[in-house]
Amino acid sequence: MRTHESTFDAWLASRAVPGSKGLLLTPGGRRNLTVRNVRLAIDIAKEATPKVLRMVWGRHRLRALVLLSLNIARGAFPALRGYSQALIINEIQTAFSTGRFDMKQLPWLLGREFSRMIVESVLDSLINSTEKVVYNSARLEVEHRQMQLQLQLDIPTLSDPLVRDVVHESDLFVRSFAQSGAGGFGLLSPLDIVRILSLICEVASHVFIIYSLARTSPSHSFILLLTAVIVLFPHIVTWLRMCSRPDSDDLYSPQEAAAAAKLEKMRNLAYSETHRREILAFGLGPWILRCWDNARRTILGLEELDSDPFKELSFSSLFAQLQLSLADILAVSQNIPLLLMLQSSGGSLGSVAFYRNSVQGLVFTLRELMTTARMLLQSVFLMGAFSAAMDIRPRLMPAKGRAVPYLPLSRGMRIEARNLTYTYPGSMEPALKGVSFKLEPGERLAIVGHNGSGKSTLAQILTRILDFDSGELLVNDVDIRRYDPDEYHRHLSTIFQGFSKFNASVAKNVGVGYVEHLYNHAEIHRAVKMAGASHIVDALPRRLKARLDASGSDSSYPQMPGLQPWPSSTHHGLSGGEWQHIALSRAFMRADRSEVDLLVLDEPTSSLDAHAQNRTFDTVEKVSCSLKGRTKTVVFITHRLSTARRADKIAYMQNGTIVEFGTHQELLDRKGAYAALHHASI
């Protein structure tokens, strides 16, 4: 009987820290082996395993079944190997004990052993080649699904901490496919179930051999009992030790969690090229190193050991040492059953060696099976995270049955905002409150105001990057929430204030604005010319093929050797204004396309000089019009009032709301905040 409504609920329950209210394990944290967690794992396995196995086995079902069968058969290999070698030893023992060295059977036994070795090698080779195909196909499938999920999740969805956590553990599950036969990061993938079945078969074969050999001795009951103690006792002790260990042993304390966060921040600073200038100019290197060192010492527990050198001298450590001593004693005691078997009339060197090898193989296999079972518990919860993550629906996607197709108007996009309110997650004050305005198709709106007044937030809501908390936003008289975001984005072009810089060629930095023309150099040249960036590109050694240095924008860490050269003469740095020209070129890749009805430009000329600024807005005017009149609605944010005068309407924002709305002259006549700002700028 299921105790939770969904896989997500069971996964979330597994992260609860026992005895604490509302405290959750860190993403990827190990779940302890408890009855509660086993029940949760069973719930998750019932729901998620069939779905995940259909996914990973879908491409090579026949190969997967062959792999499963071969791995089960592989479990009998140790028993067959030991039996064959025991017969050879017995034959040699018989020859020496009787003094007859004709040994007619020995060549046949050696030939059979050699044949067995060949067959085992062929089967191992077949298993390895089949594993490679099945595992790589499964790995490709789950990595594709994870990448697809990551790309379709929008910012409002990812603002939920639980969503970020489930996506993080889903990614850990995907990375467990990194190595065939044994998942990466100490985890198991679903395909490693064949490994468990193989181990179980191997245990069964060892048990059968030990029982068969021991029953030939008169004291077989005592031998079996002693063997069971020798084999099982170390595992029982280990099991009890793991079960008795407090849950808190595997958790970060609040101090360690804070130290881990600081450690990551300091490492990012140390490797970041973006912050390199400030680090050097302000002499931050020693401070960063000192903070990193303190955080690392906290995580490693060195500070506590410095204050209390005997802290590690605990019962658990003494118990661990005692366990090692007992293991040595039990290893020696494995010889007792051997002596008893030799005393029996049926004892032989072959059977004794066979018995000893089987006991040692059983001990090793049980140890591996226990480790695998413990890994399996963690992997089930990560599989649950993957299954739950695949069911996440982006918040900006319209509800089922409410989606409508986007129907364009002839002159651009009609926009009407009614009392929009939005608060950033974790913030107490709304970034937008009561924002209302109306734009007819083809109109131009300039949004002005002081920093932090909500201008960029409004732009992101208009471009459907962020959602709003309350109010209405109508686009072409339809609730914007009824449009598919991907379809809506095809009808707009934008440049954000914090635009992206890519460590890639000029052509790719520009071409991503309309990826269908990413390799169309004629279209890229046209966009560069529209943005007034031709002189910048022409000055580069390889022009459109020149690789640009984004100054660490892509990653805080150095790339792996051979994958990405460190910024050098092959990577060309650009100034802020030059980068803005590249970003404008990117926006113009699609700005003049017929399907684009809206241009949203957030501070598009903040780093440009006055002449470049005028040329840019002349281009915006040109691409938003045709011989028949205006064809696109334009919304731009600017702090230059001379630019705002180009707009049909101006919205002056203050403290997250539009306090004045109208034409330039109307706002001057009101003699309000806009007029005061205008007079101050003259």
N, C-alpha and C positions, 0 to 999 in steps of 0.2 A: 504494500500500500504506500502510495506516494504521500509524503508529508509536506511537500511544497508545490505550489501551483506551476512553477516553471523552472527550467534549468537555471535561469538567472537567479531566481530566489534561492535555490539550493546552493549555487556557487557563492552567493553573497553570505548565506548562513555559515558556510565553511570558513569564512574570513573572520567571523566573530571571535574575539579573544575571550575564553571562558573566565567568568568571574568579574568581567568589566562591562560597564554599560556603554554601548555605542562605540567601543574601541575596536578597530579592524586591523587585521594583519596588513603589513605593507604589501603592495602588489608583488606577487611572486613569492611571498613568504611561505615557508613550509608548514603544512598542516600536520599536526601530530596524529599518531595512530591511536585513535580513541573510538569507542563504540559509536558515538555521535557522528564522527567524521566518516566512519565506514558506512553508516546508513545514508548519509548525504551522498557519498560516492556511488552507492548503489542506485539512488534516485537519479543521479546525473548519468550514470552509465546506461540505465534503461532508456533514457530519452535521447542521449547524444550519440552513443556508440553506433546504432544503425545508420544514423544520418551521416556521421563522419566516415564510416567504413564504406558506405555507398559512394561517397565523394572521392576517397583516396583509392578505392579499388575499381572505380568505374572504367578506367582506361585499359586496364590489363587484368580482367577478372580471371581468365584462365591461367595466366602466369602466377597470379596471386594464390590460386588454389594449388597449383603445382608447388609453389614455394612453401605453402603451409604443409603439404604432404611430405615433402622432402625434409623439412625441419623436424617433423614428428619422427620420421624414419631415422634421422640423424641421432636421436636420443638413444637408439640401440647400438650405435657405433662403439662406445666404450666397452659394453658388455661383449660384443663380438670380438673386439680386439683382445680383451683380456682372456677370453676363452681360447682363442687361437694360440696365443702365446703360452698359455698354461699347458696345452697339449704338447707343444714343442719342448717345454721344460720337463714335463713328465717323461717324454720319450728319451730325453738325454739322461734323466735320473735312472730310468729303467736299465739303460745300457750300462751305466757305471755300476749299478748295484748288482747286476747279474753277470757282468763281465762279458756280455755278448755285444759286439759292436757292429753287427751287420746293419741294424737300424734301417730296415726296409721302409718303415713308415716315415722316417725323418724327411727325406726329399719331398715326399708328397705333402707333408705338413708345411714344410718351408714354401713349397710352391703355392699352397693354398693361402698361406699368410701373405705372400707376395701379391697374389691375385686380389686378396682382400684389400691390401694397401692401395693397389691400382684403382679398384672400384670405389674405395672411400675417397681417393683423390679426385676421381672423375665426378663423383657426386658433390664433393665440396666445391669443385670448380663450377658445376652446373648451378648449385645453390647460390654461389657468389655472383655469377652472371645474371641469374634471375632476380636476385635481390637488388642488384644495381638498377635494372630496368624498372622494377616495381617501385622501389624506394624513390628513385629520381622522378618518376612520373607522379607519384603521390606528393613528393616535395614540391614539384612544380604546381600541382593543383592547389595545395593549401597556401603556398606563397602567393599565387595569383589571387585567390579569394581574399587573403589578408591585405594585399596591395589594393585590390578593388575596394575593400571596405574603407581603408585609410583615405583613399581619394574621394569617396563619396560622402564621407562624414563632414558636416558643415560645422562652422564655428559654434553656433548655439548648442549643438549636440555635444561637441567636445568640451564645452564649458562645464558639463556635469562631471564631477570628480569620479563618480562610479562608472561612468562610461569610459573615462580615461583609464581607470583601473582594469576594467574588463578587456579593453583593447590591448593594454599592456600584457596581461596574462595570456591573451589570445596570441600575441606575438611570440611570447615564450613557447607556447605550444607549437607554433609553426617552426620555430628554430629547433625544436626537438627532433625534427626530421633531418637535421644537418648531417648526421652520420648514420649510415645503414647499419642495422643490427643493434645499435645503441644510440639513443638520442643524445643530442648535445646538451651541455649544461646539466648533466646528471639527471636527465629526464628520459622517459620512454615515449615513443610515438605509438599510435594505435597498431601500426604494422609490426611492432615488436611483440605483439601477442604470440607470434610464432616462436619467439625466443622463450617465452614462458612455457609454452606447450612442449618445446624441445627439452627444457630443463625438467619438467614433470615426467616426461617419458624416460629421461636419463635416470632420475631418482627411482622410478619403478623398476628399471632394469637392474640397477645396483641392489635394490632390496631383494629382488627375486634371486639374484646370484648369491647374495650373502645367506639367504634362507636355504637355498639348495645345497650350498657347501657345508653349512653348519649342521644340517640334519644328518649328515653322514657320521657325525661324532656322537659317541654315547652321551656326552654331556652337552648335547646341542641346545637344550633349553637354557642352561646357564650361559653358554656362549652367545646365544641370541640376546639374552637379557643384558649381558655385559656390553655387547656391541651397541645395543640401543642406548645405553647410558653414555658410552663413549661418544657416540655420534650426536645425540640430542642434547646432552647437558650443556655444551658451550652455546648452542643456539638458544636454549631456554634462558640461560643467564643473560645473554645479549638482549633477548626479547624483553625480559623483565626490566633490565636497565633502561631500555628505550621507553617502555611504558611508564616507568616510575619517574622519568625525568620531567620536571615541571615544564609546562607550556612556555613559560617565560624564557627558557633557555635559548629558544630560537627567535626571540623577538628583540627588536631594537627597543631599548629604553628610550624615554623622551629625550634624554641627553644624547644618546647615540643617534637617534633619528635627526636631531638638530645638527649633530656633528657630521652626519652623512650628507645632509643638504649643504652645509658649509663647505665640505670637502669637494663636492661637485662644482660649486660656484667658484672656488679658488682654482680648481683645475681648468675650468672654462676660461677664466681670466688669464691663466698662464699660457694657454694655447691659442687664445683668440688674437687674430690679426687686427680685428676691428678696434680693440681697445689698446693695441700696442703703443700708440703714440702717448696716450695719457699715462700708461704704466711707466714709460720711460721718463716722460716730462715731470711727473710728480713723484718719481722715486718709489713706486708702489711695490717693487720686486721683493724687498725684504719683508714687508708687511704681509704680502700674499703668501710667501713661503712660511712665515711664522704661523699664520692662521691655518694653512694646510697642515703643517706639522702638528699643531695642537688638536685639530679635528681627527687626524689619522691616529694619534696616540689614544684619543678617547675611544675610537672604534676598536682598536686593537687591545684595549684594556690596560695599556701600559701605565696610565696615570694611577689607576687603582693599585697596580702591582708595586709602583714606586712608593705609595703611601702604606701599603700592607703587603710585604713580601711573601707572607704565608697564606695569602688569600686563596691561592690555588691548591693549598694543602688541605683539601676537603675530603669528605667521605666518598664522594663520587670518584675523585682521583685515586684514592686508596683502593676503592673497589675495582677500578680499572686495572690497577697493578696486580691485585689479587687474582683477577680474572685471567691475566696473562700467565701467572704462575700455574693456575689450575689447568690452563690449556696445555702447558708444557707437560704437566703430570699425566693428563689424559692422552697426550700424544705417545708418551712412553708406555702407558697401559694398553695401547692398541696391540702390543706384542703378546699380552696374556692369552687372548683367544687363539693366537697363532700357535703357542706352545701346546695348548689343549688339543688343537687339531692335529699337531704332529704326533701326539701321544696315541691318537686313535689309529686303528689298524688301516683305515682307508686314507690316512693322511699322506700327502705327497708334496714335493716342492712346488709343483705347478699349481695345485689347488691352494696351497698356502699363499703363494705369490698372487694368485687370482683373487683370493679373499682379501689380502692386504690392499691390493690396488682398488678393489671395489669399495672397501671401507673408506679409504682416502678419497676416492672419487665421490662417494656419497657425502662425506663431510664438505668437500669443496662445492659440490653442486647445491647442497642445502644452503650453504652460506650465500652463494650467488642467487639462489631462488629467494632467500629472505631479503637480500638487498634489492632485488628486482621488484619484489612485492611492495617494499617500502617506496621505491621510486614510482611504482604503478599508482599508488594512492595519490601522490602529488600530481601525476600526469592526468589522472581522471579529472581532477579539479581544473587543470589547465585546459583539458579537452572541453569541459563544461563552459569555460570562459570563451573558447573559440566558437562553440555552438551558439552560445548566447550572443556573442558579438555579431555572428552572421545574421541574426534576427533583428539587429538594431535598425531602426528606421530613422533617417535624418529628420530632424525637427522641421526643417524648412520644406520638406516634401508635403504636398497636400494630402489630407486624409483620404483614405480609399473611398472612391465614389464622388469626391468633390472636385477632382482635377478637371480643368477645362483647357482647351487649346488657346494659345495666344492668337488673337485676331488683330492684325495691324490696322492703323488708321492711315489716311493718305498723307497727312502732313507731319506725322511724328506721334509722340506718345502723350496721351492726356493723363495727368497725375493730379490726384486730390488726396491730401492728407487731412485727417480729422482727429484732432486731439491725441496725437501720438505721444506715447510715454515709453521710456526705456531706461532700465537701470542695469549697469554692468554687474555680472555675478560677483558677489562679495562686497559690493559697494553699498553704502547706506543712502547716498544721495543719487537721485535719478540724473542721468546724463541728458535726457530729453524729457520734457513735461509739457503737455498740452500744445504740441506743435500742430498747427493747421495752416494750410495754404492750398491754392489751386493753380494749376498750369494747364493752359490749352495747348493742343498740338502745335508744334513749331515755335513755341515761345522760349525765350532765354531767361533763366533765373540766375542771379548772382547772390550767393550767400556770404555775408560778411559778418564780422564780429570779432571780439577779443579771443585770445587763446583760451581753450577750455570751455567755450560757450556752447559746444555740441555740434559744430559744423561738420566735422569729419564723421561723427556718429550718424548724423542724418544722411550723409552721402552713402554710408555703408548700408543703411536701411533701404535707401532708394535703389541700390544695386543688388539688394537681396543677399547681402553677405551676413547681416545681422537681422534678427527678427525684432519686433516691437512687443512690449508687454501688454499694452492696451491701446485702444483707438482703432482707426481704420485707415488703410492705405489703398486707394482705388487706382488701378492702372487701366486706362481705356474702359472705365466704368465697371471694372471687375475687381473683386477683392484680390490683392496680390498673392494672398496665401493659397489661392486656387490654381496658381500657375506652377508648373514644374520649374524649379530653379534653373535647371540646365537649359530648358527651352527659353525661359525669360532672358538668361544671359546671352543667348544668341542674338538678341535684339538690342543689345547695348554695347558700348565701348567705354572704357574708363581709364583713368590714370589716378592711382592712389598717392596720397602725400608721402607715405612710406613705401614707395614702389620697390619691386624686387630687382636685385642685381645678381646676375648669374656668372659664375666662372665658366664662360663659354664664348664662342665667337660672336662678333657683332651681328652676323646674320641670324644666329639663334636667339640672341637677346632681343632682337627686333621681331623675328618671325613668329615667336610664340604668341604674338598678339592675334594672329590668325593662323593656327597650326596647319591648316590645309595648304597654306602657301609657305610653309617653313623652308622649303628648298627651292622656292621660286625667287631667284635673285632679282628678276625684273620688278616684281611686286615689292620686294624689300627695298630696292633702290628708290622706288616711287615713294614709299612711306618715309624713308630717310630724307628725301628731298622735301616732302611736305612739312616735316618737322624742322627744316632748316639745319639738318645735321650733316649735310654732304661734305662740308669743309672739315668736319671732325673725322669722318670716315676716310676721306681722301688723304688725310695726314698720317694715317696708320700704315705701317709697312705692307700689310696684306689686305688692307681695306676691309671688306666684309668678312674675310676669313681670319682677321686678327682676333686673337683670344684676349678677352678682357679680364682684368684682375678685379674681382669684387671685394677685395680687402677683407676676406674672412666672412662674408655674408652668408655663404653656404654652410659652413661648418666651423665649429670652434676647435676641432681637432685636426691635426695633420693627416693627410690622406695616406693610404697604404702605399708602400713603395711600388712603383711601376704602374700605379693606376692614375695618378694625377701629379704632374710635376709641380714642385713648389714654385710660387710666384717668382718669376725671373724675367729675363729679357723677352721670353716668349709670351708673357702675360703683360698686357699694357694697362696701366692705371689711367683713370679719367678723373677730371675734376667734378665737383658737384653739379655745375651747370652742364657739363658734357654728358654726364649720366642722365640728367633730366631730358636732354635732347634725345637720348636713346629711348627713354621711357615714353616720350611723346611719339617717337617713331613707332613704337610698339602699339600705342593706342590708335594711331592712324592706319595701321595695317587693316583694320576693319571699319574704321570710322565712316568712310564714305560708301560702304556697301549698302545696297538697297534695303536689306532686311534689318539694318540697324536703325532704330527709332529714337534712341536716347544716348546722349553723351553726358557722362558725369566726370568732371575734371576737378580734382581736389588739389588746389594750389599747384597748377600745372606749370607756372612760370616763376615760382618762388626763388629759384636760383639763376634766373636769366636776366640779362640787362634789358633796358627799356625797349631797344630796337627789336631784340629777339622776342620780347613779350608781345609787341604789336604784331609782328609777323605771325606768331603762333595763333593769336586770336583772329587774325585775318584768314588764316587757313581754316580755323574752326568755323568761321562764318561761311567760307566757301564750301566746305564739305557738308554743311547742314542745309544747303540751298540747292535748288535746281532752276532751270529756266522757268518753271511753273511756280516757283516760290519756295518757301521753306519746307523741308522734308524731315527734319529731326528736331526734337526737343533737346535743349542744352541746359544743363545745370552745372555751374562752376563755382568753386569756393576760392576766394581771394582776399588778401588783406590790403590790396591796392585799390583804392576807390576810383582811380582813373580807369581801371579795368572794369570795375563794377558798372560804370556808366554805359558800357556797351550793351548791357542786359535790358530786356523789356521790363523786368520786374526785379526788385531787390528785396531780399529778406535779411533784416538785421537781427542777429541772435544775441541773446544775453541770458546767462544762467540756465541754459538748456531749453529756452523757448524763443519763439519769434515775437519780438516786441514791436517791430515795425515792418510793414509790408506794402510795397507800392513801387512806382517808378522813381527814378532818381530825383526828378523835380518835385514829385509829391512828398517825398521824404524830407527834402530840404525845406519845403513850405511848412511842414509840421514843426520844424525847429526842435526836434527831439534828439535822441541819442545819435542817430545817423548824421544829422546836420552838425552836431557838435564834433563828431569824429571827422567829418568832411572839412570843417573849418580849421580843425587842429592840424590837418594834413597839408593845408595850403601854405 
